[in-house]
Amino acid sequence: MSPEAPFRDRPVARQGSRPEPSADRDPSTMSFIEHLEELRSTLFFLLATAVVAGSGAWFVSAWVLDRLVNPAVERVYYGAPAEAFMIRIKVSVAIGLLVAMPILLGRLWGFVAPGLFRNERRLVVPVLVGASLLFYTGIAFAWFFVVPRMMAFFLGFGSARLAPLLNVSEYFGFVAKFCLAFGLAFQLPLVLVMLSALGLVSPRRLWSQWRYGIVIIFILAAWLTPPDIVSQIMMGVPLVVLYLAALVVASIVGRKRHAGVSRGDSR
């Protein structure tokens, strides 16, 4: 057998060619360039998905914008020729991101998951699902329950000669900030449960300082809402309920974690 025989069946790599990264390849064996290529493809997918979702939402943006106008307001107005066009773009972007969020989070999870340990992957999936559900719940609670009452409260200060003339950009900004504030504030119980699951916070300590927690919640509500007592109460009360429910869940998680550690030590 000639010395060249073992090499005859090997594919010859072309000069300057690069190996294609496979989807099931171990991240620890990937080069830095391959990691950058994977990151680039992930960012491109996220951007393309957001653009497609926003473009599709354009066709329903007028209908959604009409539904965003509270019955207590009846009409909102725009004061510049391009303002209606720009506000429909903003509504389209907001709708597109809300609709595409599960797809975006799934793609991010696919990029990050190979670099995590098994126990970390087991923790991240419930966190992503829980964060999404709490975010959507906070937005829905703000829109269907809080915003109508807030608009009726603020517009109730008019008189026979004092009527509202609301600008569409200011109105949409008010509603969007309010819904976003509730969506973010509803992440509080998930944060507490995560801290308890990781052993960074003791449930017993949280229960012993629940009064301080309620005070912090109302300070947070005062910071996230307009400077009136009604909106602060409307945010603070449901957050207190979620906070107490999170303490119960954190206590259960803490007991399971302590029991697992005790079994591991007994072995």
Residue frames as qw, qx, qy, qz and C-alpha x, y, z in Angstrom:
[[0.000, 0.890, 0.456, 0.000, 0.00, 0.00, 0.00],
 [0.411, 0.486, -0.024, 0.771, 1.39, 3.36, -0.97],
 [0.240, -0.239, -0.485, 0.806, 1.82, 6.07, 1.67],
 [0.220, -0.014, -0.121, -0.968, -0.76, 8.19, -0.12],
 [0.320, -0.293, -0.848, -0.306, -3.48, 5.52, 0.13],
 [0.208, -0.508, -0.711, 0.438, -4.94, 6.52, 3.51],
 [0.001, 0.478, 0.126, -0.869, -5.39, 10.07, 2.27],
 [0.024, 0.106, 0.685, 0.720, -7.05, 9.36, -1.08],
 [0.201, -0.578, -0.761, -0.215, -10.61, 9.12, 0.32],
 [0.230, -0.567, -0.397, 0.684, -10.34, 12.24, 2.45],
 [0.290, 0.875, 0.351, 0.164, -12.14, 15.33, 1.11],
 [0.518, 0.085, -0.014, 0.851, -9.74, 18.05, 0.10],
 [0.080, -0.826, -0.379, 0.410, -10.60, 21.40, 1.68],
 [0.452, 0.721, 0.188, 0.491, -10.49, 24.31, -0.65],
 [0.438, 0.001, -0.248, 0.864, -8.12, 27.09, 0.21],
 [0.119, -0.156, 0.084, -0.977, -9.81, 29.81, 2.23],
 [0.576, -0.391, -0.551, -0.461, -12.91, 27.70, 2.96],
 [0.228, -0.346, 0.589, -0.693, -14.36, 27.57, 6.46],
 [0.146, -0.199, -0.968, 0.038, -16.15, 24.64, 8.12],
 [0.410, -0.463, -0.322, -0.717, -19.90, 25.10, 8.37],
 [0.188, -0.186, 0.717, -0.644, -21.11, 25.20, 11.99],
 [0.379, -0.282, -0.835, -0.282, -23.71, 22.52, 12.70],
 [0.483, -0.584, -0.095, -0.645, -26.76, 23.03, 14.86],
 [0.886, -0.437, -0.128, -0.084, -25.89, 20.14, 17.18],
 [0.631, 0.405, -0.412, 0.518, -22.25, 21.01, 17.57],
 [0.619, -0.551, -0.380, 0.411, -20.80, 21.25, 21.04],
 [0.059, 0.985, 0.025, 0.163, -20.32, 24.97, 21.87],
 [0.588, -0.705, 0.313, 0.243, -17.10, 24.16, 23.69],
 [0.685, -0.017, 0.518, 0.511, -15.53, 23.04, 20.39],
 [0.390, 0.835, 0.320, 0.218, -16.72, 26.06, 18.36],
 [0.519, 0.086, -0.033, 0.850, -14.19, 28.70, 17.47],
 [0.046, -0.505, -0.282, 0.814, -14.59, 32.38, 18.26],
 [0.172, 0.158, -0.466, -0.853, -15.48, 33.14, 14.63],
 [0.281, -0.291, -0.865, -0.296, -18.19, 30.47, 14.67],
 [0.168, -0.546, -0.642, 0.511, -19.65, 31.95, 17.86],
 [0.053, 0.414, -0.038, -0.908, -19.74, 35.36, 16.17],
 [0.230, -0.020, -0.701, -0.675, -21.43, 33.87, 13.10],
 [0.256, -0.445, -0.857, 0.036, -24.05, 32.22, 15.29],
 [0.100, -0.553, -0.400, 0.724, -24.62, 35.50, 17.12],
 [0.108, 0.255, -0.338, -0.900, -24.94, 37.35, 13.81],
 [0.268, -0.212, -0.815, -0.468, -27.51, 34.89, 12.49],
 [0.223, -0.526, -0.754, 0.325, -29.47, 35.12, 15.75],
 [0.026, -0.498, -0.159, 0.852, -29.51, 38.93, 15.68],
 [0.176, 0.099, -0.563, -0.801, -30.54, 38.89, 12.02],
 [0.255, -0.368, -0.876, -0.179, -33.38, 36.48, 12.79],
 [0.155, -0.566, -0.577, 0.568, -34.58, 38.67, 15.69],
 [0.054, 0.406, -0.109, -0.906, -34.50, 41.81, 13.56],
 [0.218, -0.031, -0.727, -0.650, -36.20, 40.12, 10.60],
 [0.219, -0.454, -0.861, 0.063, -38.92, 38.66, 12.83],
 [0.072, -0.571, -0.393, 0.717, -39.60, 42.03, 14.44],
 [0.120, 0.287, -0.351, -0.883, -39.76, 43.74, 11.02],
 [0.242, -0.185, -0.841, -0.447, -42.13, 41.11, 9.59],
 [0.203, -0.531, -0.772, 0.284, -44.36, 41.20, 12.68],
 [0.030, -0.528, -0.185, 0.828, -44.44, 44.99, 12.69],
 [0.151, 0.140, -0.551, -0.809, -45.19, 45.11, 8.97],
 [0.249, -0.347, -0.872, -0.238, -48.07, 42.69, 9.39],
 [0.174, -0.564, -0.615, 0.523, -49.38, 44.68, 12.35],
 [0.005, -0.175, 0.164, 0.971, -49.57, 47.79, 10.15],
 [0.268, -0.240, -0.690, -0.628, -52.72, 46.44, 8.49],
 [0.460, -0.611, -0.643, -0.034, -54.54, 46.26, 11.83],
 [0.356, -0.080, -0.337, 0.868, -52.94, 49.32, 13.44],
 [0.240, -0.273, -0.148, -0.920, -55.84, 51.63, 12.60],
 [0.681, -0.412, -0.511, -0.324, -58.35, 49.17, 14.10],
 [0.655, -0.281, -0.510, 0.482, -56.20, 48.72, 17.22],
 [0.187, 0.091, -0.164, 0.964, -55.70, 52.48, 17.55],
 [0.442, -0.401, -0.289, -0.748, -59.47, 52.99, 17.47],
 [0.762, -0.419, -0.491, -0.044, -59.84, 50.39, 20.22],
 [0.539, -0.053, -0.415, 0.731, -57.13, 52.07, 22.27],
 [0.125, -0.334, 0.027, -0.934, -59.21, 55.23, 22.49],
 [0.025, -0.242, -0.843, 0.480, -61.20, 54.88, 25.68],
 [0.042, -0.655, -0.679, -0.328, -64.97, 55.46, 25.42],
 [0.288, -0.793, -0.327, 0.426, -64.64, 58.20, 28.04],
 [0.279, -0.423, 0.284, 0.814, -62.38, 60.09, 25.61],
 [0.606, 0.659, 0.363, -0.259, -64.42, 59.51, 22.42],
 [0.670, 0.699, 0.015, 0.249, -61.85, 61.14, 20.13],
 [0.549, -0.574, 0.182, 0.580, -58.17, 62.05, 20.06],
 [0.450, 0.889, 0.043, -0.068, -56.59, 64.50, 17.62],
 [0.740, -0.084, 0.187, 0.641, -53.31, 64.97, 15.80],
 [0.001, 0.918, 0.088, -0.387, -51.82, 68.40, 15.21],
 [0.076, -0.609, 0.582, 0.533, -49.25, 67.73, 12.48],
 [0.717, 0.393, -0.309, -0.486, -49.72, 66.26, 8.98],
 [0.574, 0.317, -0.755, 0.015, -47.40, 63.30, 9.60],
 [0.313, -0.364, 0.669, -0.567, -48.42, 62.64, 13.21],
 [0.871, 0.043, 0.202, -0.446, -51.15, 60.10, 12.37],
 [0.807, 0.430, -0.405, 0.003, -48.71, 58.19, 10.14],
 [0.224, 0.502, -0.708, 0.442, -46.02, 58.15, 12.83],
 [0.535, -0.267, 0.555, -0.579, -48.41, 57.03, 15.56],
 [0.938, 0.167, -0.017, -0.302, -49.59, 54.14, 13.39],
 [0.616, 0.482, -0.585, 0.215, -45.95, 53.10, 12.94],
 [0.121, -0.425, 0.692, -0.571, -45.46, 53.16, 16.72],
 [0.783, -0.067, 0.326, -0.525, -48.62, 51.12, 17.26],
 [0.882, 0.346, -0.292, -0.129, -47.48, 48.63, 14.60],
 [0.367, 0.495, -0.697, 0.366, -44.08, 48.22, 16.28],
 [0.393, -0.312, 0.614, -0.609, -45.69, 47.72, 19.70],
 [0.891, 0.088, 0.139, -0.423, -48.15, 45.14, 18.38],
 [0.764, 0.458, -0.454, 0.008, -45.44, 43.34, 16.41],
 [0.152, 0.470, -0.745, 0.448, -43.15, 43.05, 19.43],
 [0.589, -0.188, 0.520, -0.590, -45.96, 41.80, 21.67],
 [0.920, 0.224, -0.007, -0.321, -47.05, 39.18, 19.15],
 [0.742, 0.482, -0.443, 0.142, -43.53, 38.08, 18.23],
 [0.294, -0.710, 0.537, -0.348, -42.17, 38.00, 21.79],
 [0.889, -0.202, 0.397, -0.108, -42.55, 34.19, 22.24],
 [0.857, 0.470, 0.005, 0.212, -40.69, 33.62, 18.94],
 [0.228, 0.816, -0.369, 0.382, -37.95, 36.08, 19.90],
 [0.535, -0.597, 0.519, -0.297, -37.50, 34.53, 23.34],
 [0.965, 0.042, 0.258, -0.021, -37.44, 31.04, 21.81],
 [0.704, 0.621, -0.162, 0.306, -34.68, 32.04, 19.41],
 [0.062, -0.778, 0.474, -0.407, -32.67, 33.67, 22.21],
 [0.792, -0.374, 0.428, -0.223, -33.14, 30.53, 24.27],
 [0.946, 0.292, 0.081, 0.113, -31.85, 28.42, 21.39],
 [0.452, 0.735, -0.318, 0.392, -28.73, 30.57, 21.22],
 [0.242, -0.679, 0.512, -0.468, -28.02, 30.61, 24.96],
 [0.913, -0.257, 0.123, -0.291, -29.12, 27.09, 25.96],
 [0.902, 0.249, -0.288, 0.205, -26.09, 25.14, 24.59],
 [0.335, 0.523, -0.474, 0.624, -23.78, 27.10, 26.89],
 [0.526, -0.510, 0.292, -0.615, -25.75, 26.35, 30.06],
 [0.029, -0.166, 0.960, -0.222, -25.55, 23.44, 32.47],
 [0.290, -0.335, -0.846, -0.295, -28.48, 21.04, 32.70],
 [0.234, -0.568, -0.648, 0.450, -29.74, 22.43, 36.02],
 [0.011, -0.389, 0.018, 0.921, -29.54, 25.97, 34.61],
 [0.226, -0.070, -0.662, -0.711, -31.54, 24.95, 31.52],
 [0.287, -0.455, -0.843, 0.025, -34.13, 23.37, 33.80],
 [0.165, -0.576, -0.430, 0.675, -34.50, 26.71, 35.62],
 [0.021, -0.245, 0.262, 0.933, -34.47, 29.07, 32.63],
 [0.140, -0.287, -0.776, -0.544, -37.42, 27.55, 30.75],
 [0.242, -0.685, -0.674, 0.134, -39.97, 28.09, 33.59],
 [0.228, -0.541, -0.131, 0.799, -38.53, 31.57, 34.14],
 [0.006, -0.063, 0.493, 0.868, -39.04, 32.56, 30.50],
 [0.225, -0.460, -0.781, -0.358, -42.57, 31.15, 30.42],
 [0.315, -0.663, -0.562, 0.381, -43.46, 32.73, 33.76],
 [0.190, -0.401, 0.035, 0.896, -41.99, 36.11, 32.80],
 [0.076, -0.137, -0.603, -0.782, -43.94, 36.16, 29.54],
 [0.293, -0.567, -0.754, -0.155, -47.23, 35.20, 31.21],
 [0.314, -0.637, -0.402, 0.577, -46.79, 37.77, 33.98],
 [0.141, -0.223, 0.235, 0.935, -45.85, 40.47, 31.46],
 [0.188, -0.298, -0.665, -0.659, -48.95, 39.83, 29.33],
 [0.353, -0.614, -0.696, 0.119, -51.11, 39.59, 32.45],
 [0.272, -0.499, -0.222, 0.792, -49.83, 42.94, 33.69],
 [0.017, 0.047, -0.404, -0.914, -50.55, 44.61, 30.35],
 [0.289, -0.427, -0.749, -0.416, -54.05, 43.08, 30.16],
 [0.353, -0.606, -0.595, 0.391, -54.81, 44.10, 33.76],
 [0.174, -0.372, -0.024, 0.912, -53.68, 47.66, 33.09],
 [0.103, -0.054, -0.529, -0.840, -55.65, 47.98, 29.85],
 [0.374, -0.425, -0.733, -0.377, -58.93, 46.33, 30.83],
 [0.492, -0.637, -0.555, 0.209, -59.13, 47.41, 34.47],
 [0.423, -0.498, -0.166, 0.739, -56.84, 50.33, 35.32],
 [0.196, 0.038, 0.340, 0.919, -56.78, 52.56, 32.20],
 [0.177, -0.598, -0.596, -0.507, -60.60, 52.96, 31.89],
 [0.472, -0.754, -0.417, 0.187, -60.89, 53.98, 35.53],
 [0.464, -0.352, 0.027, 0.812, -57.88, 56.26, 35.32],
 [0.113, 0.258, 0.440, 0.853, -59.27, 58.07, 32.26],
 [0.319, -0.708, -0.554, -0.301, -62.69, 58.45, 33.89],
 [0.531, -0.638, -0.297, 0.473, -61.00, 59.81, 37.02],
 [0.372, -0.226, 0.151, 0.888, -58.81, 62.37, 35.24],
 [0.009, -0.327, -0.518, -0.790, -61.49, 63.49, 32.77],
 [0.314, -0.685, -0.657, 0.012, -63.97, 63.90, 35.59],
 [0.342, -0.515, -0.212, 0.757, -62.33, 67.17, 36.58],
 [0.137, 0.261, 0.441, 0.848, -63.71, 68.97, 33.53],
 [0.170, 0.476, 0.483, -0.715, -66.59, 71.41, 33.60],
 [0.513, 0.713, 0.451, -0.156, -69.14, 72.90, 31.25],
 [0.358, 0.916, -0.163, -0.076, -66.48, 75.12, 29.70],
 [0.185, -0.656, 0.728, 0.069, -63.50, 72.87, 30.33],
 [0.948, 0.226, 0.107, -0.198, -63.43, 70.00, 27.83],
 [0.637, -0.394, 0.547, 0.372, -60.54, 67.65, 26.95],
 [0.649, 0.720, -0.179, -0.166, -58.73, 67.96, 23.62],
 [0.745, -0.439, 0.469, 0.182, -56.25, 65.10, 23.78],
 [0.336, 0.686, -0.566, -0.310, -53.32, 64.74, 21.40],
 [0.967, 0.093, -0.176, -0.157, -52.97, 61.22, 19.97],
 [0.591, 0.428, -0.559, 0.393, -49.21, 61.01, 20.63],
 [0.159, -0.425, 0.568, -0.687, -49.57, 62.08, 24.26],
 [0.822, -0.151, 0.158, -0.526, -52.55, 59.77, 24.77],
 [0.922, 0.211, -0.324, 0.007, -50.80, 56.77, 23.23],
 [0.371, 0.470, -0.604, 0.526, -47.64, 57.52, 25.24],
 [0.453, -0.387, 0.441, -0.672, -49.68, 57.68, 28.46],
 [0.934, -0.036, 0.046, -0.351, -51.42, 54.34, 27.80],
 [0.812, 0.367, -0.423, 0.166, -48.24, 52.61, 26.57],
 [0.154, 0.497, -0.622, 0.586, -46.16, 53.71, 29.58],
 [0.628, -0.309, 0.366, -0.613, -48.92, 52.69, 31.95],
 [0.972, 0.086, -0.079, -0.203, -49.29, 49.21, 30.42],
 [0.656, 0.449, -0.507, 0.333, -45.51, 48.75, 30.27],
 [0.150, -0.518, 0.564, -0.625, -45.16, 49.78, 33.91],
 [0.819, -0.194, 0.283, -0.459, -47.71, 47.14, 34.95],
 [0.922, 0.289, -0.258, -0.014, -46.07, 44.51, 32.77],
 [0.437, 0.490, -0.581, 0.482, -42.70, 45.13, 34.40],
 [0.363, -0.449, 0.489, -0.654, -44.10, 45.47, 37.92],
 [0.923, -0.093, 0.044, -0.371, -45.84, 42.09, 37.62],
 [0.723, 0.377, -0.545, 0.197, -42.36, 40.48, 37.38],
 [0.252, -0.634, 0.511, -0.523, -41.90, 41.04, 41.12],
 [0.868, -0.262, 0.318, -0.277, -43.19, 37.62, 42.28],
 [0.918, 0.345, -0.133, 0.140, -41.03, 35.84, 39.71],
 [0.286, 0.691, -0.476, 0.464, -37.95, 37.68, 40.97],
 [0.510, -0.532, 0.488, -0.468, -38.69, 36.66, 44.56],
 [0.973, -0.013, 0.178, -0.146, -39.26, 33.02, 43.64],
 [0.750, 0.536, -0.279, 0.269, -36.02, 32.96, 41.61],
 [0.016, 0.687, -0.530, 0.497, -34.01, 34.43, 44.49],
 [0.732, -0.359, 0.437, -0.380, -35.48, 31.84, 46.83],
 [0.975, 0.217, 0.017, -0.032, -34.81, 28.98, 44.38],
 [0.603, 0.593, -0.364, 0.389, -31.18, 30.07, 44.02],
 [0.724, -0.411, -0.393, 0.390, -30.76, 30.33, 47.79],
 [0.317, 0.361, -0.094, 0.872, -29.94, 34.04, 47.69],
 [0.353, -0.360, 0.171, -0.846, -32.92, 35.04, 49.84],
 [0.059, -0.110, -0.946, 0.298, -34.47, 33.09, 52.69],
 [0.319, -0.525, -0.593, -0.520, -38.30, 32.81, 52.63],
 [0.506, -0.594, -0.531, 0.330, -38.29, 33.09, 56.41],
 [0.301, -0.283, -0.056, 0.909, -36.50, 36.44, 56.14],
 [0.099, -0.261, -0.474, -0.835, -38.99, 37.63, 53.52],
 [0.436, -0.608, -0.636, -0.191, -41.91, 36.72, 55.78],
 [0.487, -0.522, -0.392, 0.580, -40.32, 38.48, 58.75],
 [0.156, -0.356, 0.080, 0.918, -39.94, 41.70, 56.73],
 [0.222, 0.530, 0.744, 0.341, -43.25, 41.66, 54.79],
 [0.038, -0.888, -0.331, 0.317, -44.19, 45.12, 56.13],
 [0.206, -0.618, 0.359, 0.668, -41.08, 46.65, 54.57],
 [0.298, 0.120, 0.794, 0.517, -41.92, 44.82, 51.35],
 [0.142, 0.763, 0.630, 0.044, -45.36, 46.43, 51.20],
 [0.117, -0.864, -0.015, 0.490, -43.87, 49.87, 51.80],
 [0.276, -0.360, 0.607, 0.653, -41.35, 49.30, 48.98],
 [0.286, 0.423, 0.798, 0.320, -44.18, 48.16, 46.69],
 [0.087, 0.895, 0.422, -0.113, -46.12, 51.39, 47.21],
 [0.210, -0.732, 0.278, 0.586, -42.94, 53.43, 46.70],
 [0.313, -0.047, 0.765, 0.561, -42.42, 51.55, 43.43],
 [0.207, 0.665, 0.705, 0.135, -46.06, 52.19, 42.48],
 [0.039, -0.909, -0.153, 0.386, -45.65, 55.90, 43.18],
 [0.253, -0.540, 0.501, 0.627, -42.56, 56.00, 40.96],
 [0.261, 0.092, 0.833, 0.479, -44.10, 54.10, 38.03],
 [0.096, 0.694, 0.701, 0.134, -47.51, 55.80, 37.97],
 [0.065, 0.677, 0.129, 0.721, -48.72, 59.41, 37.59],
 [0.171, 0.115, -0.578, 0.790, -48.52, 61.53, 40.76],
 [0.578, -0.315, -0.043, -0.752, -52.00, 60.72, 42.08],
 [0.402, -0.275, 0.773, -0.406, -53.14, 58.45, 44.86],
 [0.847, 0.226, 0.196, -0.440, -55.70, 56.55, 42.74],
 [0.755, 0.513, -0.404, -0.056, -53.24, 55.15, 40.20],
 [0.080, 0.524, -0.775, 0.344, -50.77, 54.33, 42.95],
 [0.614, -0.114, 0.615, -0.481, -53.41, 52.31, 44.81],
 [0.868, 0.367, 0.003, -0.334, -54.49, 50.57, 41.59],
 [0.618, 0.519, -0.578, 0.117, -50.93, 49.38, 41.05],
 [0.078, -0.487, 0.726, -0.479, -49.98, 48.83, 44.68],
 [0.746, -0.133, 0.404, -0.512, -52.90, 46.62, 45.74],
 [0.951, 0.261, -0.105, -0.132, -52.49, 43.92, 43.05],
 [0.473, 0.573, -0.592, 0.312, -48.72, 43.98, 43.59],
 [0.363, -0.435, 0.634, -0.526, -49.24, 43.35, 47.30],
 [0.910, 0.042, 0.220, -0.348, -51.45, 40.36, 46.45],
 [0.823, 0.466, -0.313, 0.086, -48.81, 39.04, 44.03],
 [0.109, 0.633, -0.632, 0.434, -46.11, 39.69, 46.64],
 [0.614, -0.307, 0.562, -0.462, -47.90, 37.61, 49.28],
 [0.953, 0.232, 0.063, -0.184, -48.59, 34.84, 46.76],
 [0.592, 0.614, -0.475, 0.216, -44.89, 34.90, 45.79],
 [0.231, -0.556, 0.666, -0.440, -43.93, 34.49, 49.46],
 [0.861, -0.070, 0.377, -0.334, -46.07, 31.35, 49.66],
 [0.884, 0.450, -0.126, 0.023, -44.51, 29.92, 46.47],
 [0.286, 0.702, -0.559, 0.335, -41.02, 30.91, 47.63],
 [0.535, -0.449, 0.595, -0.399, -41.60, 29.10, 50.93],
 [0.951, 0.135, 0.224, -0.165, -42.62, 25.93, 49.07],
 [0.711, 0.617, -0.282, 0.187, -39.61, 26.18, 46.76],
 [0.033, -0.708, 0.586, -0.393, -37.33, 26.85, 49.73],
 [0.760, -0.292, 0.496, -0.301, -38.59, 23.76, 51.57],
 [0.943, 0.327, 0.065, 0.001, -38.05, 21.56, 48.50],
 [0.472, 0.721, -0.409, 0.301, -34.56, 22.99, 48.03],
 [0.319, -0.613, 0.603, -0.398, -33.70, 22.46, 51.70],
 [0.900, -0.082, 0.367, -0.221, -35.05, 18.89, 51.55],
 [0.842, 0.510, -0.133, 0.114, -32.94, 18.19, 48.45],
 [0.193, 0.728, -0.540, 0.377, -29.81, 19.54, 50.13],
 [0.598, -0.451, 0.546, -0.377, -30.54, 17.46, 53.25],
 [0.968, 0.141, 0.186, -0.093, -30.90, 14.27, 51.20],
 [0.652, 0.651, -0.305, 0.240, -27.66, 15.05, 49.40],
 [0.095, -0.685, 0.591, -0.414, -25.82, 15.53, 52.71],
 [0.806, -0.269, 0.424, -0.313, -27.24, 12.29, 54.16],
 [0.934, 0.349, -0.067, 0.041, -25.77, 10.34, 51.25]]
